[in-house]
Amino acid sequence: MVKLVITGVETPLGQRVARLAADEDGADVVGLARAPITGLPARVSVFRVDPASDDVKPHLEHADAVVHLATSAPAGPTAPTDDVA
């Protein structure tokens, strides 16, 4: 069985990738989401995680692949952010 971890699974792209991966036989799909999400196949295990502040290591252990789709953006075009030096 292949374990695939998808960050940003709450985004439209993340949801699409999760659905496609869940259709594959033998895939163990784990989705990491900052926000609540519904409507994914039952074969996708979703965990509420903020990659910027939470420990993601337990979710990545034994992963065969990681698809990193999580994004970070300021609240507005002129809002301060700590993400860019």
N, C-alpha and C positions, 0 to 999 in steps of 0.2 A: 504494500500500500504506500502511496506517495502522499506526503504531507506538504500541502501548499498553504502558506500564510500570506494573506492579503491585507496590507494596511490601507486605510482610507476606504474601507468597504462600504461606507455610508454614501460615498460619492456616486454619481451615475456611472462613471467608468468602473469604479470598484464593484458595484452591483452587477454590471454586465460581465466582468471577468469572473466573479464568484459564481454566477449562474452557468457560465460556460464550463468552468472547472468542475462544478458539481455534477454536470452531465457526464463526466468521464468516469468510467468504471475504475474502482480502486483508488479514487482520490479522496483524501481526508482534507477538507477545505476549512481553514480557520480564518475568520475575518476579524480584524481589529478596527474598531470604530470609535471615534470621539463622541459621536451623537447617537441617540437611539435610532434603530433601524428595524423595519419590519418588511415582510414580503419576500425574503430570500428563501430558497429551498431549505427543507429541513436538514439536508445533508451538510449545510454550512453552519458551523459553530461560530457564533458571534460573541465577542467579548468587548465591553466598554473599556477602552484604554486610550489615554492621551500619551502618544509617544514622546511628547516634549517633557512630561513630568512623571509618568508612571514607568515602572519596571516592566519592560516588554520581554525580557529574557525568558521567563517561563513559557511564553507563547511561541517563542522561536526555537526552543530546544527540540531537537530531532526533526526540524523542518528540512525538507529536501530542496525547497525553493521558497523565496520570498519575493512577492510582487509589491513594491513600495509605491503606493498611489496616494498616500497621505500628503496633504499640502499644508502650508502655513502661510497665512496672509494677514496683514494688519486689518483692523476694522474698517479703515477707509484709506483713501489715497494719501492723506497727510497724517494719519495716525502714527504714533511712535511704535516701534517694534524692537525687540531684542534679538530678532533673528538675523539681522544684517549688521555686520560690523562697519 
